[in-house]
Amino acid sequence: MKKTKLIIAAAATVIALGGGILWASDHADAPNVKGKSTDITDLYVFQAPNTNNLVFVGNVQGLLTPTATQTAAFDENTLIEFKIDNTGDNVEDLVIQCAYKDGKMYIYGPVKPTSTGLSSTVVGTASVVVPVTPYSASTPITATSANGITAFAGPRDDPFFFDLDQFHKITGGTATGFTNPGHDTFAGTNVMSVVVEVPKSLLNSTGKLGVWLQTKQNH
């Protein structure tokens, strides 16, 4: 299953294994992917309630209305890939690869990639396979592997808060700062989300991790 052609790298961040939460966001401002399954909105990395684990969240297909969410789906030709640098050289040492097929999300890794950069090949067999939670479900569907990796895939309320209108006023010179409380531009919209909780022991690091998210499609 060869995945080439980089679509977008939305976000990169560094997180200490000891805790904290870091995020990056990029909603629909790349014309080539706007409205497509490859459009990345958010990357989140944070320590799980079980402090031995880290949680990786990759969100795509932002600004979905409730009506659009009812038929929204992951793309079988799109690979969602978390890239993890555990040595500080800004090159991925591990990847977590998420591939959708027949109503299920297949999670591969964390595993050493066969190549780095813009070209990816899905490595090995899936660590965990989780059915995609439908929008109508009252509770999320999760799956856990024998080595403690837990995964979820499906629609979620967009967790990112930003007052875009006030930001435009600030950049336009008609306001000097944000208001409190502000207005959440993304309220009422949804995303398609992949969440992978991973034991820190599988990440081969005792210090900081650099993490970035990419989507890639078949040629």
Long-range contacts (C-beta under 8 A, 24 or more apart in sequence): 1-99, 1-121, 1-122, 2-121, 2-218, 3-79, 3-81, 3-119, 3-120, 3-121, 3-122, 3-216, 3-217, 3-218, 4-118, 4-119, 4-120, 4-216, 4-217, 4-218, 4-219, 5-118, 5-216, 5-217, 5-218, 5-219, 6-118, 6-214, 6-216, 7-32, 7-33, 7-36, 7-38, 7-78, 7-214, 7-215, 7-216, 7-217, 8-32, 8-33, 8-38, 8-39, 8-40, 8-214, 8-215, 9-40, 9-212, 9-213, 9-214, 10-40, 10-41, 10-42, 10-43, 10-213, 10-214, 11-40, 11-42, 11-43, 11-212, 11-213, 12-43, 12-210, 12-211, 12-212, 13-43, 13-45, 13-210, 13-211, 13-212, 14-208, 14-209, 14-210, 14-211, 15-45, 15-46, 15-54, 15-208, 15-209, 15-211, 16-207, 16-208, 17-54, 17-200, 17-203, 17-205, 17-206, 17-207, 17-208, 17-209, 18-47, 19-47, 19-51, 20-46, 20-47, 21-45, 21-46, 21-47, 22-46, 23-160, 25-160, 25-162, 27-62, 27-63, 27-160, 27-186, 28-62, 28-63, 33-215, 36-61, 37-61, 37-73, 37-74, 37-75, 37-78, 37-192, 37-215, 38-75, 38-78, 38-215, 38-217, 39-215, 40-213, 40-214, 40-215, 41-158, 41-160, 41-191, 42-158, 42-159, 42-160, 42-191, 43-82, 43-211, 43-212, 43-213, 44-159, 45-209, 45-211, 48-197, 50-197, 52-199, 52-200, 52-201, 53-148, 53-197, 53-198, 53-199, 53-200, 54-197, 54-198, 54-200, 54-203, 54-209, 55-195, 55-196, 55-197, 55-198, 56-82, 56-96, 56-195, 56-196, 56-197, 56-198, 56-211, 57-193, 57-194, 57-195, 58-82, 58-98, 58-193, 58-194, 58-213, 59-156, 59-158, 59-159, 59-191, 59-192, 59-193, 59-194, 60-191, 60-192, 60-193, 60-194, 60-215, 61-191, 61-192, 62-158, 62-186, 62-189, 62-191, 63-158, 63-186, 63-189, 64-155, 64-189, 64-190, 64-191, 64-192, 65-188, 65-189, 65-190, 66-188, 66-190, 68-190, 69-135, 69-155, 69-190, 70-135, 70-136, 72-135, 72-155, 72-190, 72-192, 73-100, 73-132, 73-192, 74-100, 74-105, 74-132, 74-153, 74-192, 75-100, 75-217, 76-100, 76-101, 77-217, 77-218, 78-215, 78-216, 78-217, 79-120, 79-122, 79-215, 79-216, 79-217, 80-194, 80-213, 80-214, 80-215, 81-120, 81-213, 81-214, 81-215, 81-216, 82-196, 82-211, 82-212, 82-213, 83-113, 83-211, 83-212, 83-213, 83-214, 84-110, 84-203, 84-209, 84-210, 84-211, 85-209, 85-210, 85-211, 86-203, 86-204, 86-205, 86-207, 86-209, 86-210, 87-205, 88-207, 88-208, 88-210, 90-210, 91-116, 92-116, 92-212, 93-204, 94-203, 94-204, 95-120, 95-123, 96-196, 96-198, 97-122, 97-123, 98-153, 98-194, 98-196, 100-132, 100-153, 103-131, 103-132, 104-129, 104-130, 104-131, 104-132, 105-129, 105-130, 105-131, 105-132, 105-151, 105-153, 105-194, 107-149, 107-151, 107-194, 107-196, 110-198, 110-202, 110-203, 118-216, 120-214, 120-216, 135-190, 147-199, 147-202, 148-198, 148-199, 149-196, 149-197, 149-198, 149-199, 149-202, 150-196, 150-197, 151-194, 151-195, 151-196, 151-197, 152-193, 152-194, 152-195, 153-192, 153-193, 153-194, 153-195, 154-192, 154-193, 155-190, 155-191, 155-192, 155-193, 156-190, 156-191, 156-192, 156-193, 157-189, 157-190, 157-191, 158-186, 158-189, 158-190, 158-191, 160-186, 161-186, 162-186
